[in-house]
């Protein structure tokens, strides 16, 4: 079950990279002093990607736990 552990770790890392991207995107938007409507548009664009990245991180960690449990 080593493949499940390493595959889960890879999926989890991809999710964490996505979360870091979301954080940096929102931080850059806040620093640029956008109007409220423009900031809402940025947040509206980032939210689904943030949830997808969080989902990938959780699924990856579940895969790691299953690989350790079965291995």
PQR file with spaces between the fields and no chain letter, atoms N, CA, C, O and H, PARSE charges and radii, in Angstrom:
ATOM       1  N    UNK     1       0.807   -1.207    0.000 -0.4000 1.5000
ATOM       2  CA   UNK     1       0.000    0.000    0.000 -0.0000 2.0000
ATOM       3  C    UNK     1       0.848    1.268    0.000  0.5500 1.7000
ATOM       4  O    UNK     1       0.348    2.351    0.306 -0.5500 1.4000
ATOM       5  N    UNK     2       2.098    1.140   -0.335 -0.4000 1.5000
ATOM       6  CA   UNK     2       2.955    2.324   -0.410 -0.0000 2.0000
ATOM       7  C    UNK     2       2.469    3.302   -1.471  0.5500 1.7000
ATOM       8  O    UNK     2       2.597    4.515   -1.303 -0.5500 1.4000
ATOM       9  H    UNK     2       2.504    0.261   -0.584  0.4000 1.0000
ATOM      10  N    UNK     3       1.912    2.782   -2.560 -0.4000 1.5000
ATOM      11  CA   UNK     3       1.438    3.651   -3.636 -0.0000 2.0000
ATOM      12  C    UNK     3       0.296    4.536   -3.148  0.5500 1.7000
ATOM      13  O    UNK     3       0.153    5.673   -3.598 -0.5500 1.4000
ATOM      14  H    UNK     3       1.808    1.797   -2.696  0.4000 1.0000
ATOM      15  N    UNK     4      -0.528    4.012   -2.217 -0.4000 1.5000
ATOM      16  CA   UNK     4      -1.640    4.806   -1.698 -0.0000 2.0000
ATOM      17  C    UNK     4      -1.129    5.940   -0.803  0.5500 1.7000
ATOM      18  O    UNK     4      -1.664    7.048   -0.824 -0.5500 1.4000
ATOM      19  H    UNK     4      -0.412    3.088   -1.851  0.4000 1.0000
ATOM      20  N    UNK     5      -0.101    5.649   -0.027 -0.4000 1.5000
ATOM      21  CA   UNK     5       0.479    6.666    0.846 -0.0000 2.0000
ATOM      22  C    UNK     5       1.126    7.766    0.006  0.5500 1.7000
ATOM      23  O    UNK     5       0.867    8.949    0.227 -0.5500 1.4000
ATOM      24  H    UNK     5       0.333    4.748   -0.010  0.4000 1.0000
ATOM      25  N    UNK     6       1.965    7.381   -0.953 -0.4000 1.5000
ATOM      26  CA   UNK     6       2.662    8.383   -1.771 -0.0000 2.0000
ATOM      27  C    UNK     6       1.717    9.124   -2.705  0.5500 1.7000
ATOM      28  O    UNK     6       1.878   10.322   -2.937 -0.5500 1.4000
ATOM      29  H    UNK     6       2.176    6.420   -1.132  0.4000 1.0000
ATOM      30  N    UNK     7       0.737    8.415   -3.237 -0.4000 1.5000
ATOM      31  CA   UNK     7      -0.271    9.082   -4.072 -0.0000 2.0000
ATOM      32  C    UNK     7      -1.083   10.082   -3.268  0.5500 1.7000
ATOM      33  O    UNK     7      -1.366   11.185   -3.736 -0.5500 1.4000
ATOM      34  H    UNK     7       0.606    7.442   -3.049  0.4000 1.0000
ATOM      35  N    UNK     8      -1.457    9.688   -2.050 -0.4000 1.5000
ATOM      36  CA   UNK     8      -2.193   10.600   -1.178 -0.0000 2.0000
ATOM      37  C    UNK     8      -1.365   11.808   -0.788  0.5500 1.7000
ATOM      38  O    UNK     8      -1.879   12.923   -0.699 -0.5500 1.4000
ATOM      39  H    UNK     8      -1.227    8.792   -1.670  0.4000 1.0000
ATOM      40  N    UNK     9      -0.079   11.581   -0.555 -0.4000 1.5000
ATOM      41  CA   UNK     9       0.802   12.702   -0.225 -0.0000 2.0000
ATOM      42  C    UNK     9       0.891   13.666   -1.406  0.5500 1.7000
ATOM      43  O    UNK     9       0.884   14.883   -1.217 -0.5500 1.4000
ATOM      44  H    UNK     9       0.338   10.675   -0.627  0.4000 1.0000
ATOM      45  N    UNK    10       0.974   13.137   -2.597 -0.4000 1.5000
ATOM      46  CA   UNK    10       1.039   13.984   -3.791 -0.0000 2.0000
ATOM      47  C    UNK    10      -0.251   14.790   -3.965  0.5500 1.7000
ATOM      48  O    UNK    10      -0.208   15.986   -4.253 -0.5500 1.4000
ATOM      49  H    UNK    10       0.979   12.149   -2.751  0.4000 1.0000
ATOM      50  N    UNK    11      -1.386   14.134   -3.791 -0.4000 1.5000
ATOM      51  CA   UNK    11      -2.678   14.828   -3.916 -0.0000 2.0000
ATOM      52  C    UNK    11      -2.795   15.909   -2.846  0.5500 1.7000
ATOM      53  O    UNK    11      -3.283   17.006   -3.119 -0.5500 1.4000
ATOM      54  H    UNK    11      -1.421   13.162   -3.557  0.4000 1.0000
ATOM      55  N    UNK    12      -2.355   15.605   -1.646 -0.4000 1.5000
ATOM      56  CA   UNK    12      -2.408   16.570   -0.556 -0.0000 2.0000
ATOM      57  C    UNK    12      -1.503   17.770   -0.830  0.5500 1.7000
ATOM      58  O    UNK    12      -1.882   18.907   -0.548 -0.5500 1.4000
ATOM      59  H    UNK    12      -1.959   14.714   -1.424  0.4000 1.0000
ATOM      60  N    UNK    13      -0.322   17.531   -1.373 -0.4000 1.5000
ATOM      61  CA   UNK    13       0.589   18.632   -1.703 -0.0000 2.0000
ATOM      62  C    UNK    13      -0.006   19.520   -2.795  0.5500 1.7000
ATOM      63  O    UNK    13       0.120   20.743   -2.737 -0.5500 1.4000
ATOM      64  H    UNK    13      -0.014   16.608   -1.603  0.4000 1.0000
ATOM      65  N    UNK    14      -0.644   18.920   -3.776 -0.4000 1.5000
ATOM      66  CA   UNK    14      -1.308   19.710   -4.823 -0.0000 2.0000
ATOM      67  C    UNK    14      -2.394   20.595   -4.202  0.5500 1.7000
ATOM      68  O    UNK    14      -2.552   21.754   -4.587 -0.5500 1.4000
ATOM      69  H    UNK    14      -0.747   17.927   -3.823  0.4000 1.0000
ATOM      70  N    UNK    15      -3.132   20.049   -3.252 -0.4000 1.5000
ATOM      71  CA   UNK    15      -4.154   20.836   -2.563 -0.0000 2.0000
ATOM      72  C    UNK    15      -3.566   21.982   -1.763  0.5500 1.7000
ATOM      73  O    UNK    15      -4.112   23.086   -1.765 -0.5500 1.4000
ATOM      74  H    UNK    15      -3.004   19.108   -2.939  0.4000 1.0000
ATOM      75  N    UNK    16      -2.460   21.734   -1.081 -0.4000 1.5000
ATOM      76  CA   UNK    16      -1.825   22.792   -0.297 -0.0000 2.0000
ATOM      77  C    UNK    16      -1.285   23.888   -1.209  0.5500 1.7000
ATOM      78  O    UNK    16      -1.386   25.071   -0.881 -0.5500 1.4000
ATOM      79  H    UNK    16      -2.016   20.837   -1.079  0.4000 1.0000
ATOM      80  N    UNK    17      -0.717   23.511   -2.341 -0.4000 1.5000
ATOM      81  CA   UNK    17      -0.241   24.511   -3.308 -0.0000 2.0000
ATOM      82  C    UNK    17      -1.422   25.357   -3.801  0.5500 1.7000
ATOM      83  O    UNK    17      -1.294   26.570   -3.963 -0.5500 1.4000
ATOM      84  H    UNK    17      -0.635   22.550   -2.607  0.4000 1.0000
ATOM      85  N    UNK    18      -2.552   24.724   -4.035 -0.4000 1.5000
ATOM      86  CA   UNK    18      -3.750   25.467   -4.435 -0.0000 2.0000
ATOM      87  C    UNK    18      -4.216   26.430   -3.351  0.5500 1.7000
ATOM      88  O    UNK    18      -4.636   27.548   -3.651 -0.5500 1.4000
ATOM      89  H    UNK    18      -2.657   23.738   -3.904  0.4000 1.0000
ATOM      90  N    UNK    19      -4.145   26.004   -2.095 -0.4000 1.5000
ATOM      91  CA   UNK    19      -4.518   26.893   -0.995 -0.0000 2.0000
ATOM      92  C    UNK    19      -3.574   28.087   -0.898  0.5500 1.7000
ATOM      93  O    UNK    19      -4.013   29.211   -0.657 -0.5500 1.4000
ATOM      94  H    UNK    19      -3.804   25.096   -1.851  0.4000 1.0000
ATOM      95  N    UNK    20      -2.279   27.843   -1.086 -0.4000 1.5000
ATOM      96  CA   UNK    20      -1.305   28.934   -1.055 -0.0000 2.0000
ATOM      97  C    UNK    20      -1.578   29.906   -2.203  0.5500 1.7000
ATOM      98  O    UNK    20      -1.470   31.119   -2.025 -0.5500 1.4000
ATOM      99  H    UNK    20      -1.922   26.930   -1.282  0.4000 1.0000
ATOM     100  N    UNK    21      -1.929   29.383   -3.371 -0.4000 1.5000
ATOM     101  CA   UNK    21      -2.263   30.250   -4.502 -0.0000 2.0000
ATOM     102  C    UNK    21      -3.466   31.130   -4.160  0.5500 1.7000
ATOM     103  O    UNK    21      -3.466   32.325   -4.456 -0.5500 1.4000
ATOM     104  H    UNK    21      -2.016   28.397   -3.515  0.4000 1.0000
ATOM     105  N    UNK    22      -4.492   30.540   -3.536 -0.4000 1.5000
ATOM     106  CA   UNK    22      -5.681   31.313   -3.163 -0.0000 2.0000
ATOM     107  C    UNK    22      -5.327   32.417   -2.173  0.5500 1.7000
ATOM     108  O    UNK    22      -5.806   33.544   -2.297 -0.5500 1.4000
ATOM     109  H    UNK    22      -4.493   29.569   -3.295  0.4000 1.0000
ATOM     110  N    UNK    23      -4.495   32.096   -1.200 -0.4000 1.5000
ATOM     111  CA   UNK    23      -4.106   33.082   -0.196 -0.0000 2.0000
ATOM     112  C    UNK    23      -3.348   34.231   -0.844  0.5500 1.7000
ATOM     113  O    UNK    23      -3.629   35.395   -0.560 -0.5500 1.4000
ATOM     114  H    UNK    23      -4.106   31.181   -1.099  0.4000 1.0000
ATOM     115  N    UNK    24      -2.396   33.918   -1.707 -0.4000 1.5000
ATOM     116  CA   UNK    24      -1.613   34.986   -2.335 -0.0000 2.0000
ATOM     117  C    UNK    24      -2.474   35.834   -3.275  0.5500 1.7000
ATOM     118  O    UNK    24      -2.271   37.044   -3.377 -0.5500 1.4000
ATOM     119  H    UNK    24      -2.168   32.972   -1.937  0.4000 1.0000
ATOM     120  N    UNK    25      -3.424   35.213   -3.954 -0.4000 1.5000
ATOM     121  CA   UNK    25      -4.305   35.972   -4.848 -0.0000 2.0000
ATOM     122  C    UNK    25      -5.142   36.984   -4.065  0.5500 1.7000
ATOM     123  O    UNK    25      -5.277   38.136   -4.477 -0.5500 1.4000
ATOM     124  H    UNK    25      -3.590   34.230   -3.871  0.4000 1.0000
ATOM     125  N    UNK    26      -5.698   36.553   -2.946 -0.4000 1.5000
ATOM     126  CA   UNK    26      -6.529   37.456   -2.140 -0.0000 2.0000
ATOM     127  C    UNK    26      -5.662   38.526   -1.480  0.5500 1.7000
ATOM     128  O    UNK    26      -6.081   39.680   -1.385 -0.5500 1.4000
ATOM     129  H    UNK    26      -5.589   35.617   -2.611  0.4000 1.0000
ATOM     130  N    UNK    27      -4.471   38.169   -1.026 -0.4000 1.5000
ATOM     131  CA   UNK    27      -3.589   39.170   -0.422 -0.0000 2.0000
ATOM     132  C    UNK    27      -3.196   40.250   -1.429  0.5500 1.7000
ATOM     133  O    UNK    27      -3.167   41.435   -1.099 -0.5500 1.4000
ATOM     134  H    UNK    27      -4.131   37.231   -1.103  0.4000 1.0000
ATOM     135  N    UNK    28      -2.891   39.828   -2.668 -0.4000 1.5000
ATOM     136  CA   UNK    28      -2.555   40.801   -3.705 -0.0000 2.0000
ATOM     137  C    UNK    28      -3.744   41.706   -4.016  0.5500 1.7000
ATOM     138  O    UNK    28      -3.577   42.901   -4.260 -0.5500 1.4000
ATOM     139  H    UNK    28      -2.914   38.865   -2.936  0.4000 1.0000
ATOM     140  N    UNK    29      -4.939   41.132   -4.007 -0.4000 1.5000
ATOM     141  CA   UNK    29      -6.139   41.934   -4.284 -0.0000 2.0000
ATOM     142  C    UNK    29      -6.373   42.951   -3.164  0.5500 1.7000
ATOM     143  O    UNK    29      -6.773   44.084   -3.435 -0.5500 1.4000
ATOM     144  H    UNK    29      -5.075   40.161   -3.809  0.4000 1.0000
ATOM     145  N    UNK    30      -6.130   42.559   -1.913 -0.4000 1.5000
ATOM     146  CA   UNK    30      -6.306   43.493   -0.806 -0.0000 2.0000
ATOM     147  C    UNK    30      -5.277   44.613   -0.854  0.5500 1.7000
ATOM     148  O    UNK    30      -5.600   45.763   -0.557 -0.5500 1.4000
ATOM     149  H    UNK    30      -5.805   41.639   -1.694  0.4000 1.0000
ATOM     150  N    UNK    31      -4.049   44.291   -1.222 -0.4000 1.5000
ATOM     151  CA   UNK    31      -3.000   45.312   -1.279 -0.0000 2.0000
ATOM     152  C    UNK    31      -3.216   46.305   -2.414  0.5500 1.7000
ATOM     153  O    UNK    31      -2.756   47.444   -2.338 -0.5500 1.4000
ATOM     154  H    UNK    31      -3.787   43.357   -1.464  0.4000 1.0000
ATOM     155  N    UNK    32      -3.903   45.888   -3.451 -0.4000 1.5000
ATOM     156  CA   UNK    32      -4.095   46.780   -4.590 -0.0000 2.0000
ATOM     157  C    UNK    32      -5.248   47.765   -4.380  0.5500 1.7000
ATOM     158  O    UNK    32      -5.533   48.579   -5.258 -0.5500 1.4000
ATOM     159  H    UNK    32      -4.278   44.962   -3.513  0.4000 1.0000
ATOM     160  N    UNK    33      -5.905   47.697   -3.237 -0.4000 1.5000
ATOM     161  CA   UNK    33      -6.973   48.638   -2.867 -0.0000 2.0000
ATOM     162  C    UNK    33      -8.050   48.718   -3.945  0.5500 1.7000
ATOM     163  O    UNK    33      -8.358   49.798   -4.451 -0.5500 1.4000
ATOM     164  H    UNK    33      -5.674   47.036   -2.524  0.4000 1.0000
ATOM     165  N    UNK    34      -8.609   47.579   -4.286 -0.4000 1.5000
ATOM     166  CA   UNK    34      -9.680   47.531   -5.278 -0.0000 2.0000
ATOM     167  C    UNK    34     -10.978   48.069   -4.688  0.5500 1.7000
ATOM     168  O    UNK    34     -11.136   48.159   -3.471 -0.5500 1.4000
ATOM     169  H    UNK    34      -8.359   46.703   -3.875  0.4000 1.0000
ATOM     170  N    UNK    35     -11.886   48.418   -5.560 -0.4000 1.5000
ATOM     171  CA   UNK    35     -13.214   48.825   -5.096 -0.0000 2.0000
ATOM     172  C    UNK    35     -13.925   47.587   -4.538  0.5500 1.7000
ATOM     173  O    UNK    35     -13.488   46.454   -4.740 -0.5500 1.4000
ATOM     174  H    UNK    35     -11.758   48.345   -6.549  0.4000 1.0000
ATOM     175  N    UNK    36     -15.022   47.834   -3.837 -0.4000 1.5000
ATOM     176  CA   UNK    36     -15.732   46.729   -3.213 -0.0000 2.0000
ATOM     177  C    UNK    36     -16.257   45.736   -4.252  0.5500 1.7000
ATOM     178  O    UNK    36     -16.222   44.526   -4.028 -0.5500 1.4000
ATOM     179  H    UNK    36     -15.377   48.754   -3.673  0.4000 1.0000
ATOM     180  N    UNK    37     -16.734   46.236   -5.367 -0.4000 1.5000
ATOM     181  CA   UNK    37     -17.256   45.351   -6.414 -0.0000 2.0000
ATOM     182  C    UNK    37     -16.145   44.525   -7.048  0.5500 1.7000
ATOM     183  O    UNK    37     -16.331   43.341   -7.330 -0.5500 1.4000
ATOM     184  H    UNK    37     -16.762   47.219   -5.549  0.4000 1.0000
ATOM     185  N    UNK    38     -14.997   45.143   -7.273 -0.4000 1.5000
ATOM     186  CA   UNK    38     -13.868   44.410   -7.848 -0.0000 2.0000
ATOM     187  C    UNK    38     -13.347   43.361   -6.870  0.5500 1.7000
ATOM     188  O    UNK    38     -12.966   42.260   -7.269 -0.5500 1.4000
ATOM     189  H    UNK    38     -14.846   46.105   -7.044  0.4000 1.0000
ATOM     190  N    UNK    39     -13.336   43.715   -5.582 -0.4000 1.5000
ATOM     191  CA   UNK    39     -12.891   42.744   -4.564 -0.0000 2.0000
ATOM     192  C    UNK    39     -13.867   41.577   -4.488  0.5500 1.7000
ATOM     193  O    UNK    39     -13.454   40.427   -4.338 -0.5500 1.4000
ATOM     194  H    UNK    39     -13.646   44.609   -5.258  0.4000 1.0000
ATOM     195  N    UNK    40     -15.141   41.865   -4.589 -0.4000 1.5000
ATOM     196  CA   UNK    40     -16.138   40.777   -4.595 -0.0000 2.0000
ATOM     197  C    UNK    40     -15.945   39.866   -5.810  0.5500 1.7000
ATOM     198  O    UNK    40     -16.113   38.650   -5.712 -0.5500 1.4000
ATOM     199  H    UNK    40     -15.477   42.800   -4.711  0.4000 1.0000
ATOM     200  N    UNK    41     -15.597   40.449   -6.935 -0.4000 1.5000
ATOM     201  CA   UNK    41     -15.366   39.645   -8.136 -0.0000 2.0000
ATOM     202  C    UNK    41     -14.160   38.730   -7.954  0.5500 1.7000
ATOM     203  O    UNK    41     -14.189   37.571   -8.367 -0.5500 1.4000
ATOM     204  H    UNK    41     -15.461   41.436   -7.015  0.4000 1.0000
ATOM     205  N    UNK    42     -13.105   39.249   -7.338 -0.4000 1.5000
ATOM     206  CA   UNK    42     -11.923   38.414   -7.072 -0.0000 2.0000
ATOM     207  C    UNK    42     -12.281   37.291   -6.115  0.5500 1.7000
ATOM     208  O    UNK    42     -11.914   36.137   -6.336 -0.5500 1.4000
ATOM     209  H    UNK    42     -13.082   40.191   -7.002  0.4000 1.0000
ATOM     210  N    UNK    43     -12.997   37.628   -5.054 -0.4000 1.5000
ATOM     211  CA   UNK    43     -13.384   36.607   -4.067 -0.0000 2.0000
ATOM     212  C    UNK    43     -14.315   35.573   -4.690  0.5500 1.7000
ATOM     213  O    UNK    43     -14.232   34.382   -4.387 -0.5500 1.4000
ATOM     214  H    UNK    43     -13.296   38.566   -4.874  0.4000 1.0000
ATOM     215  N    UNK    44     -15.196   36.039   -5.558 -0.4000 1.5000
ATOM     216  CA   UNK    44     -16.122   35.126   -6.233 -0.0000 2.0000
ATOM     217  C    UNK    44     -15.360   34.149   -7.138  0.5500 1.7000
ATOM     218  O    UNK    44     -15.756   32.993   -7.288 -0.5500 1.4000
ATOM     219  H    UNK    44     -15.264   37.006   -5.804  0.4000 1.0000
ATOM     220  N    UNK    45     -14.284   34.618   -7.727 -0.4000 1.5000
ATOM     221  CA   UNK    45     -13.467   33.772   -8.592 -0.0000 2.0000
ATOM     222  C    UNK    45     -12.616   32.793   -7.786  0.5500 1.7000
ATOM     223  O    UNK    45     -12.407   31.659   -8.216 -0.5500 1.4000
ATOM     224  H    UNK    45     -13.962   35.557   -7.605  0.4000 1.0000
ATOM     225  N    UNK    46     -12.123   33.220   -6.621 -0.4000 1.5000
ATOM     226  CA   UNK    46     -11.200   32.406   -5.830 -0.0000 2.0000
ATOM     227  C    UNK    46     -11.929   31.348   -5.000  0.5500 1.7000
ATOM     228  O    UNK    46     -11.381   30.273   -4.758 -0.5500 1.4000
ATOM     229  H    UNK    46     -12.293   34.141   -6.272  0.4000 1.0000
ATOM     230  N    UNK    47     -13.138   31.633   -4.568 -0.4000 1.5000
ATOM     231  CA   UNK    47     -13.848   30.730   -3.660 -0.0000 2.0000
ATOM     232  C    UNK    47     -13.968   29.296   -4.165  0.5500 1.7000
ATOM     233  O    UNK    47     -13.638   28.383   -3.408 -0.5500 1.4000
ATOM     234  H    UNK    47     -13.583   32.506   -4.765  0.4000 1.0000
ATOM     235  N    UNK    48     -14.417   29.034   -5.394 -0.4000 1.5000
ATOM     236  CA   UNK    48     -14.512   27.636   -5.837 -0.0000 2.0000
ATOM     237  C    UNK    48     -13.148   26.946   -5.901  0.5500 1.7000
ATOM     238  O    UNK    48     -13.036   25.755   -5.609 -0.5500 1.4000
ATOM     239  H    UNK    48     -14.685   29.775   -6.009  0.4000 1.0000
ATOM     240  N    UNK    49     -12.122   27.693   -6.281 -0.4000 1.5000
ATOM     241  CA   UNK    49     -10.779   27.107   -6.336 -0.0000 2.0000
ATOM     242  C    UNK    49     -10.271   26.803   -4.935  0.5500 1.7000
ATOM     243  O    UNK    49      -9.577   25.809   -4.719 -0.5500 1.4000
ATOM     244  H    UNK    49     -12.213   28.661   -6.518  0.4000 1.0000
ATOM     245  N    UNK    50     -10.622   27.663   -3.987 -0.4000 1.5000
ATOM     246  CA   UNK    50     -10.231   27.428   -2.606 -0.0000 2.0000
ATOM     247  C    UNK    50     -10.893   26.157   -2.068  0.5500 1.7000
ATOM     248  O    UNK    50     -10.243   25.343   -1.411 -0.5500 1.4000
ATOM     249  H    UNK    50     -11.186   28.470   -4.163  0.4000 1.0000
ATOM     250  N    UNK    51     -12.162   25.994   -2.343 -0.4000 1.5000
ATOM     251  CA   UNK    51     -12.869   24.799   -1.887 -0.0000 2.0000
ATOM     252  C    UNK    51     -12.332   23.540   -2.564  0.5500 1.7000
ATOM     253  O    UNK    51     -12.229   22.493   -1.926 -0.5500 1.4000
ATOM     254  H    UNK    51     -12.691   26.654   -2.876  0.4000 1.0000
ATOM     255  N    UNK    52     -11.991   23.631   -3.839 -0.4000 1.5000
ATOM     256  CA   UNK    52     -11.428   22.487   -4.549 -0.0000 2.0000
ATOM     257  C    UNK    52     -10.063   22.116   -3.973  0.5500 1.7000
ATOM     258  O    UNK    52      -9.758   20.933   -3.817 -0.5500 1.4000
ATOM     259  H    UNK    52     -12.075   24.483   -4.357  0.4000 1.0000
ATOM     260  N    UNK    53      -9.246   23.109   -3.659 -0.4000 1.5000
ATOM     261  CA   UNK    53      -7.933   22.840   -3.079 -0.0000 2.0000
ATOM     262  C    UNK    53      -8.074   22.222   -1.701  0.5500 1.7000
ATOM     263  O    UNK    53      -7.331   21.304   -1.355 -0.5500 1.4000
ATOM     264  H    UNK    53      -9.494   24.069   -3.785  0.4000 1.0000
ATOM     265  N    UNK    54      -9.011   22.711   -0.916 -0.4000 1.5000
ATOM     266  CA   UNK    54      -9.257   22.131    0.405 -0.0000 2.0000
ATOM     267  C    UNK    54      -9.740   20.694    0.280  0.5500 1.7000
ATOM     268  O    UNK    54      -9.329   19.830    1.054 -0.5500 1.4000
ATOM     269  H    UNK    54      -9.614   23.457   -1.197  0.4000 1.0000
ATOM     270  N    UNK    55     -10.601   20.439   -0.683 -0.4000 1.5000
ATOM     271  CA   UNK    55     -11.085   19.079   -0.933 -0.0000 2.0000
ATOM     272  C    UNK    55      -9.932   18.145   -1.308  0.5500 1.7000
ATOM     273  O    UNK    55      -9.853   17.022   -0.812 -0.5500 1.4000
ATOM     274  H    UNK    55     -10.934   21.141   -1.312  0.4000 1.0000
ATOM     275  N    UNK    56      -9.046   18.612   -2.180 -0.4000 1.5000
ATOM     276  CA   UNK    56      -7.895   17.791   -2.567 -0.0000 2.0000
ATOM     277  C    UNK    56      -7.003   17.486   -1.368  0.5500 1.7000
ATOM     278  O    UNK    56      -6.522   16.362   -1.221 -0.5500 1.4000
ATOM     279  H    UNK    56      -9.111   19.524   -2.584  0.4000 1.0000
ATOM     280  N    UNK    57      -6.785   18.466   -0.524 -0.4000 1.5000
ATOM     281  CA   UNK    57      -5.957   18.251    0.659 -0.0000 2.0000
ATOM     282  C    UNK    57      -6.572   17.200    1.576  0.5500 1.7000
ATOM     283  O    UNK    57      -5.872   16.317    2.073 -0.5500 1.4000
ATOM     284  H    UNK    57      -7.176   19.379   -0.644  0.4000 1.0000
ATOM     285  N    UNK    58      -7.859   17.293    1.795 -0.4000 1.5000
ATOM     286  CA   UNK    58      -8.541   16.340    2.675 -0.0000 2.0000
ATOM     287  C    UNK    58      -8.531   14.937    2.070  0.5500 1.7000
ATOM     288  O    UNK    58      -8.256   13.964    2.772 -0.5500 1.4000
ATOM     289  H    UNK    58      -8.428   18.010    1.391  0.4000 1.0000
ATOM     290  N    UNK    59      -8.827   14.826    0.788 -0.4000 1.5000
ATOM     291  CA   UNK    59      -8.824   13.512    0.138 -0.0000 2.0000
ATOM     292  C    UNK    59      -7.420   12.904    0.176  0.5500 1.7000
ATOM     293  O    UNK    59      -7.270   11.706    0.414 -0.5500 1.4000
ATOM     294  H    UNK    59      -9.051   15.616    0.218  0.4000 1.0000
ATOM     295  N    UNK    60      -6.405   13.718   -0.057 -0.4000 1.5000
ATOM     296  CA   UNK    60      -5.034   13.228    0.007 -0.0000 2.0000
ATOM     297  C    UNK    60      -4.683   12.708    1.390  0.5500 1.7000
ATOM     298  O    UNK    60      -4.065   11.652    1.521 -0.5500 1.4000
ATOM     299  H    UNK    60      -6.527   14.691   -0.251  0.4000 1.0000
ATOM     300  N    UNK    61      -5.074   13.440    2.416 -0.4000 1.5000
ATOM     301  CA   UNK    61      -4.795   12.976    3.775 -0.0000 2.0000
ATOM     302  C    UNK    61      -5.561   11.697    4.104  0.5500 1.7000
ATOM     303  O    UNK    61      -5.048   10.830    4.812 -0.5500 1.4000
ATOM     304  H    UNK    61      -5.576   14.298    2.310  0.4000 1.0000
ATOM     305  N    UNK    62      -6.775   11.581    3.597 -0.4000 1.5000
ATOM     306  CA   UNK    62      -7.531   10.331    3.788 -0.0000 2.0000
ATOM     307  C    UNK    62      -6.833    9.152    3.114  0.5500 1.7000
ATOM     308  O    UNK    62      -6.780    8.050    3.659 -0.5500 1.4000
ATOM     309  H    UNK    62      -7.192   12.285    3.023  0.4000 1.0000
ATOM     310  N    UNK    63      -6.300    9.405    1.917 -0.4000 1.5000
ATOM     311  CA   UNK    63      -5.579    8.338    1.218 -0.0000 2.0000
ATOM     312  C    UNK    63      -4.339    7.912    2.000  0.5500 1.7000
ATOM     313  O    UNK    63      -4.034    6.722    2.077 -0.5500 1.4000
ATOM     314  H    UNK    63      -6.343   10.300    1.474  0.4000 1.0000
ATOM     315  N    UNK    64      -3.626    8.874    2.577 -0.4000 1.5000
ATOM     316  CA   UNK    64      -2.448    8.552    3.382 -0.0000 2.0000
ATOM     317  C    UNK    64      -2.840    7.712    4.596  0.5500 1.7000
ATOM     318  O    UNK    64      -2.179    6.722    4.910 -0.5500 1.4000
ATOM     319  H    UNK    64      -3.874    9.841    2.514  0.4000 1.0000
ATOM     320  N    UNK    65      -3.903    8.103    5.268 -0.4000 1.5000
ATOM     321  CA   UNK    65      -4.355    7.372    6.453 -0.0000 2.0000
ATOM     322  C    UNK    65      -4.777    5.951    6.071  0.5500 1.7000
ATOM     323  O    UNK    65      -4.442    4.997    6.773 -0.5500 1.4000
ATOM     324  H    UNK    65      -4.441    8.907    5.013  0.4000 1.0000
ATOM     325  N    UNK    66      -5.508    5.806    4.966 -0.4000 1.5000
ATOM     326  CA   UNK    66      -5.915    4.476    4.525 -0.0000 2.0000
ATOM     327  C    UNK    66      -4.691    3.633    4.153  0.5500 1.7000
ATOM     328  O    UNK    66      -4.633    2.450    4.488 -0.5500 1.4000
ATOM     329  H    UNK    66      -5.780    6.581    4.396  0.4000 1.0000
ATOM     330  N    UNK    67      -3.728    4.222    3.474 -0.4000 1.5000
ATOM     331  CA   UNK    67      -2.524    3.491    3.111 -0.0000 2.0000
ATOM     332  C    UNK    67      -1.745    3.025    4.320  0.5500 1.7000
ATOM     333  O    UNK    67      -1.217    1.914    4.325 -0.5500 1.4000
ATOM     334  H    UNK    67      -3.775    5.183    3.201  0.4000 1.0000
ATOM     335  N    UNK    68      -1.664    3.859    5.349 -0.4000 1.5000
ATOM     336  CA   UNK    68      -0.964    3.467    6.571 -0.0000 2.0000
ATOM     337  C    UNK    68      -1.753    2.390    7.304  0.5500 1.7000
ATOM     338  O    UNK    68      -1.167    1.446    7.833 -0.5500 1.4000
ATOM     339  H    UNK    68      -2.093    4.762    5.345  0.4000 1.0000
ATOM     340  N    UNK    69      -3.068    2.522    7.341 -0.4000 1.5000
ATOM     341  CA   UNK    69      -3.909    1.541    8.053 -0.0000 2.0000
ATOM     342  C    UNK    69      -3.884    0.169    7.399  0.5500 1.7000
ATOM     343  O    UNK    69      -3.819   -0.847    8.090 -0.5500 1.4000
ATOM     344  H    UNK    69      -3.544    3.289    6.911  0.4000 1.0000
ATOM     345  N    UNK    70      -3.936    0.133    6.075 -0.4000 1.5000
ATOM     346  CA   UNK    70      -3.957   -1.150    5.374 -0.0000 2.0000
ATOM     347  C    UNK    70      -2.572   -1.732    5.148  0.5500 1.7000
ATOM     348  O    UNK    70      -2.431   -2.920    4.858 -0.5500 1.4000
ATOM     349  H    UNK    70      -3.989    0.958    5.513  0.4000 1.0000
ATOM     350  N    UNK    71      -1.554   -0.896    5.280 -0.4000 1.5000
ATOM     351  CA   UNK    71      -0.187   -1.333    4.952 -0.0000 2.0000
ATOM     352  C    UNK    71       0.510   -1.918    6.067  0.5500 1.7000
ATOM     353  O    UNK    71       1.663   -2.326    5.929 -0.5500 1.4000
ATOM     354  H    UNK    71      -1.669    0.069    5.516  0.4000 1.0000
